[in-house]
Amino acid sequence: MRNSNFCYGEKRKILEWIHVLINIFFCTGLLVVVYFLLQVFAVTSFKIPTDSMVPTLLPGDCILVDKCSKGARLFDVAAALNGEEFTIHRMPGWRNYRRNDVLVFNFPYPVSWDSINFDVMFYYVKRCIALPGDTVEIRDGCYKVKGFDNELKNIVVRKDLSFFFYSDTVTAPSSFPWDPILGWTMKEFGPLPVPAKGDVVLMDSLSWMFYHQLITWEQKRPLRIDENGHICIGDSLVRKYRFRENYYFMAGDNSYNSQDSRYWGLLPEPFIVGKAVRIWKSVDGETGKIRWDRIWKSIE
């Protein structure tokens, strides 16, 4: 009788432990699924490696990126990693990107500034200066957007840049679209119309200069100028072109050390991951100490 009770008690304990383990595995699996869904659809984290966004973001800052307000992207990651063709879909959102937003995006020119490619592992973070449909220019080192009278939030850095680096004794470096006749520089740039989805542009040599990499990416065929000066896609003559995507002009707050739209041109909207919203951790790379004053700081 005692042996029977003992065996029954042991079996009961084993069943209780099995039940506990099942609950642990279930809860762990649920947490993994929730974490995965949050990473894909809601929010993700990135670490800032360079000083291109100083003073807004410092090297060692870890930032939270809001994916869902504009809509999270869905695409075949395996195809992207293997360099195969794929389509990026965006979930519905409730907020468009705005001027002054700090955005994280896949850098669209990882191979050459003259060719758009998607590298799923190569990310940039910059400030949005101009939206689709805007016209952007740089005068005396300061960004200007036609019809936008409010301050761009990197104004302190831009004033310093205009005053110091681009003085009369310093020759301003050349800039996109790298044409010696056009002669745009980091000090005097534009005006450059930023295409919006559905915008139609007349195709001439200037339009080709501004947009050939965008149109080649949209069409998956090169846009070229033939021997007679005609603009062609493949063998087809193109007199007008209607854009299929929205584009943005991006710039780093640290204009001294930021390879941004002044160098490589415009950012396609499908490459944007989301809006940087907060710093959740910050570690000084030289000392290894946590910068407590930056924890949970809003990114503006």
ZADREN-872108 format. One line per field, with one value per residue: residue number from 1; x, z, y of N, C-alpha, C, CB in turn. Coordinates in steps of 0.2 Angstrom, whole numbers. Glycine has a CB too. Layout:
<sites>
seq: (NUM; ...)
n.east: (X; ...)
n.up: (Z; ...)
n.north: (Y; ...)
ca.east: (X; ...)
ca.up: (Z; ...)
ca.north: (Y; ...)
c.east: (X; ...)
c.up: (Z; ...)
c.north: (Y; ...)
cb.east: (X; ...)
cb.up: (Z; ...)
cb.north: (Y; ...)
</sites>
This chain:
<sites>
seq: (1; 2; 3; 4; 5; 6; 7; 8; 9; 10; 11; 12; 13; 14; 15; 16; 17; 18; 19; 20; 21; 22; 23; 24; 25; 26; 27; 28; 29; 30; 31; 32; 33; 34; 35; 36; 37; 38; 39; 40; 41; 42; 43; 44; 45; 46; 47; 48; 49; 50; 51; 52; 53; 54; 55; 56; 57; 58; 59; 60; 61; 62; 63; 64; 65; 66; 67; 68; 69; 70; 71; 72; 73; 74; 75; 76; 77; 78; 79; 80; 81; 82; 83; 84; 85; 86; 87; 88; 89; 90; 91; 92; 93; 94; 95; 96; 97; 98; 99; 100; 101; 102; 103; 104; 105; 106; 107; 108; 109; 110; 111; 112; 113; 114; 115; 116; 117; 118; 119; 120; 121; 122; 123; 124; 125; 126; 127; 128; 129; 130; 131; 132; 133; 134; 135; 136; 137; 138; 139; 140; 141; 142; 143; 144; 145; 146; 147; 148; 149; 150; 151; 152; 153; 154; 155; 156; 157; 158; 159; 160; 161; 162; 163; 164; 165; 166; 167; 168; 169; 170; 171; 172; 173; 174; 175; 176; 177; 178; 179; 180; 181; 182; 183; 184; 185; 186; 187; 188; 189; 190; 191; 192; 193; 194; 195; 196; 197; 198; 199; 200; 201; 202; 203; 204; 205; 206; 207; 208; 209; 210; 211; 212; 213; 214; 215; 216; 217; 218; 219; 220; 221; 222; 223; 224; 225; 226; 227; 228; 229; 230; 231; 232; 233; 234; 235; 236; 237; 238; 239; 240; 241; 242; 243; 244; 245; 246; 247; 248; 249; 250; 251; 252; 253; 254; 255; 256; 257; 258; 259; 260; 261; 262; 263; 264; 265; 266; 267; 268; 269; 270; 271; 272; 273; 274; 275; 276; 277; 278; 279; 280; 281; 282; 283; 284; 285; 286; 287; 288; 289; 290; 291; 292; 293; 294; 295; 296; 297; 298; 299; 300)
n.east: (4; 10; 20; 12; 6; 18; 23; 12; 13; 25; 23; 14; 21; 30; 22; 17; 29; 31; 20; 24; 35; 30; 22; 32; 39; 29; 26; 39; 40; 29; 34; 44; 38; 30; 40; 46; 36; 34; 47; 46; 34; 32; 42; 60; 77; 92; 110; 120; 134; 143; 148; 140; 127; 129; 125; 113; 113; 124; 139; 137; 125; 110; 95; 77; 66; 52; 42; 28; 20; 20; 19; 24; 37; 36; 44; 54; 66; 76; 78; 82; 94; 101; 103; 93; 78; 65; 50; 45; 33; 22; 14; -2; -2; -3; 3; 12; 29; 39; 46; 61; 60; 70; 76; 78; 86; 88; 104; 104; 113; 125; 135; 138; 137; 129; 120; 106; 104; 98; 103; 101; 108; 114; 113; 108; 107; 98; 93; 77; 76; 69; 53; 43; 39; 43; 55; 72; 86; 103; 110; 123; 128; 117; 102; 87; 70; 58; 44; 43; 44; 47; 60; 73; 78; 92; 98; 108; 120; 121; 122; 134; 142; 141; 147; 160; 167; 163; 169; 175; 188; 189; 187; 172; 167; 163; 146; 132; 124; 136; 141; 152; 149; 136; 140; 136; 139; 143; 140; 133; 119; 107; 92; 84; 71; 61; 55; 38; 27; 18; 21; 25; 39; 47; 58; 74; 91; 95; 85; 88; 101; 98; 89; 92; 97; 86; 75; 81; 81; 67; 62; 70; 78; 91; 92; 96; 106; 106; 116; 110; 106; 94; 83; 82; 74; 80; 76; 67; 60; 59; 49; 42; 41; 33; 34; 35; 37; 39; 51; 65; 75; 89; 99; 114; 115; 128; 136; 149; 154; 146; 140; 128; 112; 118; 128; 125; 112; 94; 83; 74; 57; 53; 65; 65; 66; 60; 55; 66; 64; 67; 81; 87; 97; 114; 131; 147; 160; 174; 176; 168; 158; 141; 130; 121; 113; 107; 98; 83; 80; 71; 71; 74)
n.up: (0; 4; -5; -17; -15; -14; -27; -34; -29; -34; -48; -49; -46; -57; -67; -64; -65; -79; -84; -79; -87; -100; -99; -98; -110; -119; -115; -118; -132; -136; -132; -140; -153; -151; -150; -162; -171; -166; -170; -184; -188; -179; -171; -170; -167; -168; -169; -168; -178; -182; -183; -191; -188; -178; -168; -164; -164; -157; -159; -153; -148; -145; -154; -155; -168; -176; -185; -188; -190; -202; -209; -209; -219; -230; -237; -247; -238; -240; -253; -255; -248; -257; -268; -277; -288; -280; -272; -263; -251; -242; -227; -222; -214; -203; -204; -213; -219; -213; -216; -207; -200; -193; -201; -203; -215; -229; -237; -253; -263; -263; -271; -281; -284; -295; -297; -291; -278; -268; -252; -239; -227; -225; -218; -216; -207; -207; -208; -214; -227; -238; -245; -256; -271; -267; -269; -268; -262; -260; -252; -250; -241; -234; -232; -241; -244; -256; -253; -240; -225; -212; -199; -203; -193; -191; -191; -183; -185; -199; -201; -195; -203; -215; -211; -207; -214; -228; -232; -241; -244; -246; -257; -261; -261; -275; -280; -281; -296; -301; -312; -322; -330; -325; -312; -298; -280; -263; -257; -265; -272; -283; -290; -286; -291; -282; -285; -284; -282; -297; -303; -318; -329; -341; -353; -355; -357; -344; -336; -337; -331; -318; -314; -320; -313; -304; -313; -321; -310; -307; -319; -322; -332; -342; -343; -356; -366; -383; -399; -406; -396; -390; -377; -371; -366; -366; -382; -384; -387; -376; -371; -361; -343; -331; -313; -303; -289; -273; -268; -258; -251; -241; -227; -217; -200; -195; -206; -210; -211; -218; -229; -239; -247; -255; -261; -266; -271; -273; -261; -263; -258; -254; -248; -235; -218; -206; -194; -183; -166; -151; -140; -133; -126; -123; -125; -122; -133; -131; -117; -112; -104; -98; -105; -96; -97; -109; -110; -115; -122; -132; -150; -160)
n.north: (-6; 6; 7; 8; 21; 28; 27; 33; 46; 50; 49; 59; 70; 70; 73; 85; 93; 91; 98; 111; 113; 112; 124; 133; 132; 135; 149; 154; 152; 160; 173; 174; 174; 186; 195; 194; 198; 211; 216; 215; 222; 233; 240; 243; 241; 250; 253; 267; 270; 280; 298; 305; 311; 319; 334; 327; 313; 302; 292; 276; 277; 269; 266; 267; 263; 268; 258; 256; 267; 274; 262; 246; 237; 223; 210; 198; 192; 182; 182; 195; 194; 185; 193; 192; 196; 205; 211; 225; 227; 238; 240; 246; 263; 277; 289; 300; 302; 316; 333; 336; 324; 311; 298; 280; 270; 258; 259; 266; 265; 256; 250; 259; 276; 279; 270; 261; 250; 236; 233; 223; 222; 235; 250; 267; 282; 297; 314; 320; 331; 336; 332; 321; 329; 342; 356; 357; 366; 372; 386; 396; 386; 383; 374; 375; 374; 375; 385; 381; 388; 386; 382; 371; 357; 355; 368; 375; 368; 370; 384; 386; 378; 386; 398; 394; 383; 385; 397; 412; 409; 396; 382; 376; 358; 348; 342; 331; 332; 329; 336; 345; 356; 360; 363; 362; 363; 359; 370; 379; 373; 365; 373; 357; 347; 336; 320; 315; 301; 298; 310; 319; 321; 330; 323; 327; 332; 337; 332; 319; 319; 322; 311; 298; 287; 284; 281; 271; 261; 260; 255; 244; 243; 251; 269; 279; 290; 292; 292; 303; 312; 308; 303; 287; 271; 256; 252; 261; 277; 290; 303; 309; 305; 296; 295; 281; 279; 287; 300; 306; 319; 318; 322; 323; 328; 332; 340; 342; 329; 319; 308; 310; 315; 325; 320; 307; 308; 305; 297; 282; 279; 265; 260; 265; 261; 266; 279; 286; 287; 287; 287; 272; 267; 272; 272; 277; 275; 276; 276; 266; 269; 271; 284; 292; 303; 303; 293; 287; 298; 309; 309; 322)
ca.east: (0; 14; 23; 8; 5; 24; 23; 7; 15; 31; 20; 10; 26; 33; 16; 17; 35; 30; 16; 28; 40; 26; 20; 38; 41; 24; 27; 45; 38; 25; 38; 48; 33; 28; 46; 47; 31; 36; 53; 44; 28; 31; 48; 66; 83; 99; 116; 123; 141; 147; 146; 137; 121; 131; 124; 107; 114; 131; 141; 136; 118; 105; 89; 71; 64; 45; 40; 21; 16; 20; 18; 30; 39; 36; 48; 57; 73; 80; 79; 86; 101; 104; 103; 88; 73; 59; 45; 43; 26; 21; 8; -6; 0; -8; 6; 17; 35; 38; 52; 64; 60; 76; 74; 83; 84; 94; 107; 102; 119; 130; 140; 140; 132; 126; 116; 102; 104; 96; 108; 97; 112; 118; 108; 110; 102; 99; 87; 73; 76; 64; 48; 41; 35; 47; 61; 77; 92; 107; 112; 128; 129; 111; 97; 81; 65; 53; 37; 43; 47; 49; 67; 75; 81; 99; 100; 114; 126; 121; 125; 142; 145; 141; 151; 167; 170; 162; 171; 178; 195; 189; 183; 167; 168; 157; 141; 127; 125; 143; 142; 156; 145; 131; 144; 134; 144; 140; 139; 128; 116; 100; 86; 82; 64; 61; 49; 33; 23; 13; 24; 28; 44; 49; 64; 79; 98; 95; 81; 92; 106; 95; 84; 93; 97; 79; 71; 83; 79; 60; 61; 74; 82; 95; 90; 102; 106; 109; 120; 107; 104; 87; 83; 79; 74; 81; 76; 61; 61; 55; 49; 40; 41; 29; 37; 31; 38; 41; 58; 67; 82; 91; 106; 116; 116; 135; 137; 156; 156; 140; 139; 121; 109; 122; 133; 122; 105; 88; 81; 67; 53; 53; 71; 65; 64; 55; 57; 70; 60; 70; 88; 85; 104; 120; 137; 153; 164; 180; 177; 163; 153; 134; 128; 114; 109; 104; 94; 76; 80; 67; 75; 70)
ca.up: (0; 4; -12; -22; -13; -16; -35; -36; -28; -39; -55; -49; -46; -64; -72; -62; -69; -86; -85; -79; -93; -106; -99; -99; -117; -122; -114; -121; -139; -136; -131; -147; -158; -150; -151; -170; -174; -165; -174; -191; -189; -175; -168; -170; -164; -172; -165; -172; -178; -184; -180; -196; -186; -172; -161; -163; -162; -155; -160; -147; -146; -148; -156; -157; -174; -177; -192; -190; -191; -210; -212; -210; -225; -231; -243; -246; -235; -243; -260; -254; -246; -262; -274; -282; -288; -275; -272; -256; -250; -236; -223; -221; -209; -202; -204; -218; -216; -213; -215; -201; -197; -193; -204; -205; -222; -232; -241; -260; -268; -259; -276; -285; -283; -301; -298; -285; -277; -261; -247; -233; -221; -225; -216; -215; -203; -209; -207; -220; -228; -243; -247; -263; -273; -265; -273; -263; -265; -255; -254; -245; -237; -230; -235; -242; -247; -259; -250; -233; -221; -205; -198; -203; -186; -191; -193; -180; -189; -206; -200; -193; -210; -220; -209; -207; -220; -234; -232; -247; -245; -246; -262; -259; -265; -280; -277; -286; -300; -303; -319; -321; -333; -320; -307; -291; -275; -256; -255; -270; -275; -285; -287; -288; -289; -279; -288; -280; -286; -302; -306; -324; -330; -348; -353; -358; -354; -337; -332; -337; -326; -311; -313; -323; -309; -302; -319; -322; -305; -308; -325; -322; -339; -341; -346; -359; -372; -390; -402; -408; -390; -388; -371; -373; -361; -371; -389; -384; -386; -370; -371; -354; -339; -325; -308; -299; -282; -270; -266; -252; -250; -235; -225; -210; -196; -196; -213; -212; -211; -219; -236; -240; -254; -258; -264; -270; -274; -269; -258; -264; -251; -252; -244; -228; -213; -202; -191; -176; -161; -145; -138; -127; -123; -126; -122; -124; -136; -128; -110; -111; -99; -101; -105; -93; -98; -116; -110; -117; -125; -139; -156; -164)
ca.north: (0; 12; 7; 11; 28; 32; 27; 38; 53; 51; 50; 66; 75; 70; 76; 93; 95; 91; 103; 117; 113; 114; 131; 137; 131; 139; 156; 156; 152; 166; 178; 174; 176; 193; 199; 194; 202; 218; 218; 216; 226; 239; 244; 239; 245; 251; 256; 272; 269; 286; 304; 309; 314; 323; 332; 324; 306; 301; 285; 272; 278; 264; 270; 264; 265; 266; 256; 255; 273; 274; 255; 241; 234; 216; 208; 191; 193; 177; 184; 201; 192; 182; 197; 191; 201; 205; 217; 228; 229; 242; 239; 253; 267; 283; 295; 301; 305; 324; 336; 335; 317; 307; 291; 274; 267; 254; 264; 263; 266; 253; 248; 265; 282; 280; 264; 260; 243; 235; 229; 222; 223; 241; 255; 274; 286; 304; 319; 321; 338; 337; 327; 320; 335; 348; 358; 358; 369; 374; 393; 398; 381; 382; 370; 378; 370; 380; 385; 379; 394; 384; 380; 364; 357; 355; 374; 377; 365; 373; 390; 385; 376; 391; 403; 392; 378; 387; 404; 414; 406; 388; 380; 371; 352; 347; 338; 328; 326; 328; 338; 351; 362; 363; 366; 362; 361; 358; 377; 381; 367; 366; 369; 350; 345; 329; 317; 311; 296; 301; 316; 318; 325; 330; 320; 331; 330; 339; 327; 312; 320; 321; 305; 292; 281; 282; 278; 264; 257; 258; 251; 238; 244; 257; 275; 281; 295; 289; 297; 309; 315; 306; 299; 280; 266; 251; 254; 265; 284; 293; 311; 311; 300; 296; 291; 276; 279; 294; 300; 310; 322; 316; 325; 322; 335; 334; 341; 341; 322; 315; 306; 311; 316; 330; 316; 302; 309; 304; 291; 279; 277; 258; 259; 268; 257; 270; 285; 286; 291; 288; 283; 268; 266; 276; 270; 280; 270; 277; 275; 261; 271; 273; 291; 292; 309; 302; 287; 288; 305; 309; 311; 328)
c.east: (4; 18; 19; 7; 12; 24; 18; 10; 21; 28; 17; 15; 29; 28; 16; 23; 34; 25; 19; 32; 36; 24; 26; 40; 35; 25; 34; 44; 34; 29; 42; 44; 32; 34; 47; 42; 32; 42; 50; 39; 28; 37; 54; 71; 89; 104; 119; 131; 146; 145; 143; 130; 123; 128; 118; 108; 122; 133; 140; 129; 114; 98; 83; 68; 57; 44; 33; 17; 15; 18; 24; 31; 38; 39; 51; 64; 78; 82; 84; 93; 105; 105; 98; 82; 67; 55; 44; 36; 26; 14; 4; -3; -5; -4; 12; 24; 35; 45; 55; 64; 67; 74; 80; 81; 90; 97; 106; 107; 125; 136; 142; 135; 128; 121; 113; 102; 101; 101; 104; 101; 115; 113; 112; 105; 103; 93; 84; 73; 70; 60; 47; 37; 39; 52; 66; 83; 96; 110; 117; 129; 122; 105; 91; 76; 59; 46; 37; 47; 49; 57; 67; 79; 88; 102; 107; 120; 127; 124; 132; 145; 146; 146; 159; 170; 169; 164; 174; 185; 195; 185; 179; 168; 162; 152; 137; 124; 131; 144; 146; 153; 140; 134; 141; 139; 140; 138; 133; 125; 109; 98; 85; 75; 64; 55; 44; 30; 18; 16; 26; 33; 46; 56; 69; 86; 98; 91; 85; 98; 104; 92; 86; 93; 90; 75; 74; 81; 72; 59; 65; 78; 85; 92; 96; 101; 109; 113; 117; 104; 97; 88; 79; 79; 74; 81; 70; 62; 57; 55; 46; 41; 37; 32; 32; 32; 39; 48; 59; 74; 84; 98; 107; 117; 123; 137; 144; 158; 150; 140; 131; 118; 113; 127; 130; 115; 100; 87; 74; 63; 53; 59; 70; 62; 58; 58; 60; 66; 63; 77; 86; 92; 109; 126; 143; 158; 171; 181; 173; 158; 146; 133; 121; 110; 105; 99; 87; 75; 76; 72; 71; 75)
c.up: (0; -2; -17; -21; -16; -24; -37; -35; -33; -46; -55; -49; -53; -68; -70; -66; -76; -88; -84; -85; -99; -105; -100; -107; -121; -121; -118; -129; -140; -136; -138; -152; -157; -152; -159; -173; -172; -169; -182; -192; -185; -174; -169; -168; -168; -168; -170; -172; -179; -181; -186; -194; -179; -173; -159; -160; -162; -157; -153; -145; -149; -148; -157; -163; -175; -184; -193; -192; -198; -213; -212; -217; -225; -237; -241; -244; -238; -250; -260; -253; -252; -268; -279; -283; -283; -275; -265; -256; -243; -233; -222; -214; -208; -202; -209; -215; -217; -213; -208; -197; -198; -195; -204; -211; -224; -237; -249; -265; -265; -264; -279; -284; -290; -302; -291; -284; -269; -257; -241; -227; -220; -224; -215; -210; -205; -208; -214; -221; -233; -245; -254; -265; -271; -270; -268; -266; -259; -257; -248; -239; -233; -234; -236; -246; -250; -256; -243; -229; -214; -205; -199; -196; -186; -192; -189; -184; -196; -206; -199; -200; -215; -218; -209; -213; -226; -235; -239; -249; -246; -252; -260; -264; -269; -277; -283; -290; -303; -310; -319; -325; -328; -314; -300; -286; -268; -254; -259; -274; -277; -289; -290; -286; -287; -281; -283; -285; -290; -305; -313; -326; -338; -348; -358; -355; -347; -333; -332; -332; -319; -310; -316; -319; -306; -307; -320; -317; -306; -314; -326; -329; -339; -346; -349; -364; -378; -393; -405; -402; -388; -382; -373; -366; -366; -378; -390; -383; -380; -370; -364; -350; -332; -319; -305; -292; -280; -268; -261; -253; -243; -233; -218; -206; -195; -203; -215; -214; -212; -227; -237; -247; -258; -262; -269; -273; -270; -267; -260; -258; -249; -248; -237; -224; -208; -198; -184; -171; -154; -144; -132; -123; -126; -122; -126; -127; -133; -121; -108; -106; -102; -100; -102; -95; -105; -116; -110; -119; -131; -144; -160; -169)
c.north: (6; 13; 10; 18; 32; 32; 33; 45; 55; 53; 57; 71; 76; 74; 83; 96; 96; 97; 110; 118; 115; 121; 135; 137; 136; 146; 158; 157; 158; 172; 179; 176; 183; 197; 199; 198; 210; 221; 219; 221; 233; 243; 240; 244; 245; 255; 261; 271; 275; 292; 308; 313; 318; 331; 328; 317; 305; 294; 282; 273; 272; 267; 265; 267; 263; 264; 256; 261; 275; 268; 251; 238; 226; 214; 201; 193; 188; 180; 190; 199; 189; 186; 196; 196; 200; 211; 219; 230; 233; 241; 246; 256; 273; 289; 295; 303; 313; 326; 336; 329; 314; 300; 286; 271; 262; 259; 261; 263; 262; 251; 254; 270; 283; 274; 262; 252; 242; 231; 229; 223; 230; 247; 261; 277; 293; 308; 320; 329; 340; 331; 326; 326; 342; 349; 360; 362; 371; 381; 395; 393; 379; 379; 375; 374; 375; 380; 383; 384; 392; 382; 373; 363; 356; 362; 377; 374; 368; 380; 390; 383; 382; 396; 401; 388; 381; 395; 405; 411; 399; 387; 375; 364; 352; 342; 335; 333; 326; 330; 345; 357; 365; 366; 367; 360; 361; 365; 380; 375; 368; 372; 362; 348; 337; 326; 314; 306; 299; 307; 314; 323; 325; 328; 324; 329; 332; 334; 320; 313; 319; 314; 299; 286; 279; 279; 271; 259; 255; 254; 245; 237; 251; 263; 278; 287; 292; 294; 303; 313; 314; 302; 292; 276; 259; 254; 259; 272; 286; 300; 313; 304; 301; 292; 287; 276; 287; 294; 306; 313; 321; 320; 323; 328; 337; 335; 341; 334; 318; 314; 305; 312; 321; 326; 311; 303; 308; 297; 288; 277; 270; 256; 261; 262; 260; 276; 284; 290; 292; 284; 279; 266; 270; 274; 273; 275; 270; 275; 268; 263; 273; 281; 291; 297; 308; 296; 289; 295; 304; 312; 316; 331)
cb.east: (-5; 19; 26; 1; 4; 30; 21; 0; 18; 36; 15; 6; 32; 34; 10; 18; 41; 27; 10; 32; 44; 19; 18; 45; 41; 17; 28; 51; 35; 19; 42; 51; 27; 26; 53; 46; 24; 38; 58; 41; 22; 28; 47; 68; 85; 97; 121; 122; 143; 147; 153; 135; 116; 138; 125; 103; 111; 133; 149; 141; 115; 105; 90; 66; 68; 41; 42; 18; 19; 27; 14; 30; 45; 29; 53; 57; 73; 77; 72; 83; 101; 100; 110; 84; 70; 62; 38; 49; 21; 23; 9; -13; 7; -11; 10; 15; 41; 35; 52; 61; 55; 80; 71; 83; 83; 91; 115; 96; 121; 128; 137; 141; 136; 131; 120; 95; 111; 89; 115; 94; 117; 121; 105; 111; 102; 101; 89; 66; 82; 67; 42; 37; 28; 50; 59; 79; 91; 113; 106; 126; 134; 108; 95; 82; 61; 53; 33; 47; 42; 45; 69; 79; 78; 102; 95; 114; 125; 114; 121; 143; 141; 134; 150; 168; 166; 155; 177; 178; 200; 186; 188; 160; 168; 160; 136; 122; 119; 146; 135; 163; 142; 126; 145; 128; 149; 145; 144; 131; 117; 96; 80; 88; 60; 61; 51; 27; 20; 7; 30; 22; 50; 48; 64; 78; 103; 92; 74; 96; 109; 89; 78; 99; 102; 76; 71; 91; 80; 56; 62; 70; 77; 102; 86; 105; 109; 103; 123; 101; 104; 84; 79; 82; 67; 75; 75; 55; 60; 58; 44; 33; 49; 21; 40; 33; 44; 36; 62; 65; 82; 92; 105; 123; 113; 139; 134; 160; 160; 134; 143; 118; 102; 126; 138; 122; 105; 82; 82; 68; 46; 53; 77; 60; 70; 53; 51; 77; 54; 66; 94; 82; 106; 118; 139; 156; 165; 183; 174; 168; 155; 128; 129; 115; 113; 110; 95; 72; 87; 61; 77; 67)
cb.up: (6; 10; -14; -21; -6; -14; -38; -33; -21; -40; -57; -43; -41; -66; -70; -55; -67; -89; -80; -72; -94; -106; -91; -96; -120; -119; -106; -120; -141; -131; -125; -148; -158; -143; -148; -172; -171; -157; -174; -193; -188; -168; -161; -178; -157; -179; -163; -169; -183; -192; -178; -202; -185; -170; -157; -169; -167; -148; -162; -142; -149; -143; -161; -151; -180; -175; -192; -184; -188; -212; -218; -205; -228; -230; -245; -253; -228; -243; -264; -249; -240; -264; -276; -281; -296; -268; -275; -255; -249; -237; -216; -220; -209; -195; -197; -224; -220; -207; -218; -196; -200; -186; -211; -199; -227; -236; -239; -262; -269; -256; -281; -293; -281; -307; -301; -286; -277; -261; -247; -233; -221; -232; -209; -221; -195; -217; -204; -220; -231; -250; -243; -264; -271; -258; -278; -259; -269; -253; -255; -242; -232; -227; -232; -246; -243; -266; -254; -232; -221; -202; -192; -209; -183; -195; -191; -173; -190; -209; -194; -188; -213; -220; -202; -201; -219; -237; -227; -248; -239; -240; -268; -260; -260; -286; -273; -282; -306; -302; -322; -325; -340; -318; -309; -291; -274; -251; -255; -274; -270; -279; -288; -284; -296; -271; -293; -278; -282; -298; -302; -330; -326; -351; -355; -359; -358; -336; -336; -344; -327; -311; -314; -328; -303; -300; -325; -322; -298; -309; -331; -321; -345; -344; -342; -363; -369; -394; -408; -412; -392; -394; -365; -378; -357; -370; -394; -380; -393; -363; -376; -354; -337; -326; -303; -302; -280; -263; -273; -246; -253; -233; -226; -210; -189; -192; -215; -206; -205; -216; -238; -235; -253; -253; -259; -266; -281; -274; -250; -269; -253; -258; -248; -228; -209; -196; -190; -177; -159; -139; -137; -129; -123; -126; -123; -119; -143; -129; -106; -108; -95; -97; -112; -85; -99; -121; -103; -110; -126; -138; -160; -159)
cb.north: (0; 11; 1; 7; 29; 28; 21; 37; 53; 45; 45; 66; 74; 63; 73; 93; 91; 84; 103; 116; 107; 109; 132; 134; 124; 137; 157; 151; 146; 166; 178; 167; 172; 194; 196; 186; 200; 219; 213; 209; 223; 237; 247; 236; 241; 255; 251; 279; 263; 286; 308; 305; 309; 323; 338; 324; 301; 303; 285; 274; 284; 257; 275; 264; 262; 273; 248; 252; 279; 277; 256; 236; 236; 213; 213; 188; 192; 170; 186; 206; 187; 176; 197; 184; 201; 203; 215; 233; 223; 249; 236; 252; 269; 282; 296; 305; 302; 326; 343; 341; 312; 307; 292; 269; 272; 248; 264; 268; 273; 246; 243; 263; 288; 280; 258; 262; 239; 233; 232; 215; 218; 242; 252; 278; 285; 305; 325; 318; 340; 340; 328; 314; 335; 347; 363; 352; 376; 369; 398; 405; 382; 388; 364; 385; 365; 379; 381; 372; 399; 378; 383; 362; 351; 350; 379; 374; 358; 372; 394; 380; 370; 395; 405; 388; 372; 386; 405; 421; 408; 385; 378; 374; 346; 344; 342; 324; 326; 321; 339; 350; 360; 357; 373; 357; 367; 355; 382; 387; 361; 365; 373; 346; 345; 329; 312; 316; 290; 302; 319; 319; 323; 337; 313; 338; 334; 346; 326; 311; 327; 326; 307; 293; 283; 289; 283; 264; 260; 265; 256; 232; 243; 256; 280; 275; 302; 287; 293; 307; 323; 302; 303; 277; 266; 245; 249; 262; 288; 290; 313; 313; 298; 294; 296; 269; 275; 295; 302; 307; 329; 309; 333; 318; 334; 329; 348; 343; 319; 318; 300; 315; 319; 335; 312; 296; 305; 307; 292; 273; 279; 253; 262; 274; 254; 265; 290; 288; 287; 285; 289; 262; 258; 283; 262; 285; 271; 284; 280; 255; 277; 269; 294; 291; 315; 300; 283; 287; 308; 314; 305; 333)
</sites>
